[in-house]
Amino acid sequence: MKPKHAEALLAAVIIARSTSLLLSKLSMRSLEPLNLMALRFLLAFFLMVLLFGKRLRHLRPATVLRGLALGGAFFAVMGAELLGLRATDSSTTSFLENTAVVWVPLFEAARHRRSPGGSTLLSAAVTLTGVALLTLGRGGFHLSGGMGLCLLASLFYACAILLTARLSRQDDPLTLGILQVGFLGLLSLAASLLFESPHLPRSGGEWGSILYLAVVCSCFGFTLQPVAQRCVSAQRASLFCALNPLSASLLGMVFLHEQPGLGSLAGGLLILLGIRLQTLDRLPLPHLRRTGAL
């Protein structure tokens, strides 16, 4: 595949995944968050088993445990994301959650007990300023519960990126991705049974949304992003992360009639600038997106 074709495919995958916030927001009008997660990821797991079931025939216990660890990490990410999304605009959710790209090198620096690079510190400062502007209300700084959950999701996201980077080197990433999605679905189902009153979608439109989330936002990203990134450097691929909040914001304004204020727009632009500054240093970048969980 030529690099320009690979980049076009990568952009398509990330934009397709950004639609998950819109569909999730609409689906949560009738389904509770954990119920929605269980349906989405169990269906995605079933479809991927149909496509790649041969890879699961001779699993080692260690591989299953790694898949469980990844599924648990992404369960935390998705749970915080959807609970925050229920109380926050989809654009705000996307901007806040994608700050994970900035937290990763800071966590890595702390883990290796070394000072982060100058561009990393500048990126963090610009991003935090953007977060402050994004959370400014009419009466001053106001961090709502929904925004707090979105920021928590970004921290979980950063941890999941690092965990995936480590575990994906020890096993076939495709097999780990399938197991991760399966365990994510099982954990969601268990939590939904404990804390919610789960039920199946009651209309064709609801089933259509679930099917789209499973096929396009999980299976499509899962199978095709690694193909695209074989011809695109990690540093260049990181530039495409900005497409997610931009696309989510546009979709939110068009379909959900979200109207961000000037402070929110300025905050979003600063977060995008922070993400861009981060690419000046080489990152151990989101192996997370190889899994297609988000």
PyMOL commands that set and color helices and strands:
alter all, ss='L'
color gray80, all
select helices_A, chain A and resi 3-27+33-56+61-85+90-97+100-111+118-134+145-167+173-195+204-229+234-255+262-278+288-291
alter helices_A, ss='H'
color red, helices_A
select strands_A, chain A and resi 136-137+140-141
alter strands_A, ss='S'
color yellow, strands_A
deselect
rebuild
show_as cartoon
